[in-house]
Amino acid sequence: MSKMKKIMAAALAMAAMASGSDMFAPYRVNVPSNPYEGETDEERKRRLHKMYGNHSREYEFIIKGERIMARDKKTAMKIYANRYSLAKIKKCKKKIK
């Protein structure tokens, strides 16, 4: 290894030790929690009505069991695609076309 690579490897090792957390542990992934997870349909409707009002341009689409607010089905599919992996997206895109 060149001298520069050794210095970079040492700096990376020091940074990993100084951070206090194990950055190489794959089992420690932070999954964001849904703040509206326990709400009922009635509470959800009230919350959305408060946010958007009566004359909303967005509609609710249910894609694979997940509710998404969007202007049209194509946009809802894009929002869903951004939330999930590429393997699931390819199947959805074939159904749209």
Rosetta blueprint (number, residue, H / E / L):
1 M L
2 S L
3 K H
4 M H
5 K H
6 K H
7 I H
8 M H
9 A H
10 A H
11 A H
12 L H
13 A H
14 M H
15 A H
16 A H
17 M H
18 A H
19 S L
20 G L
21 S L
22 D L
23 M L
24 F L
25 A L
26 P L
27 Y L
28 R L
29 V L
30 N L
31 V L
32 P L
33 S L
34 N L
35 P L
36 Y L
37 E L
38 G L
39 E L
40 T L
41 D H
42 E H
43 E H
44 R H
45 K H
46 R H
47 R H
48 L H
49 H H
50 K H
51 M H
52 Y H
53 G L
54 N L
55 H L
56 S L
57 R L
58 E L
59 Y E
60 E E
61 F E
62 I E
63 I E
64 K L
65 G L
66 E E
67 R E
68 I E
69 M E
70 A E
71 R L
72 D L
73 K H
74 K H
75 T H
76 A H
77 M H
78 K H
79 I H
80 Y H
81 A H
82 N H
83 R H
84 Y L
85 S L
86 L H
87 A H
88 K H
89 I H
90 K H
91 K H
92 C H
93 K H
94 K H
95 K H
96 I H
97 K L
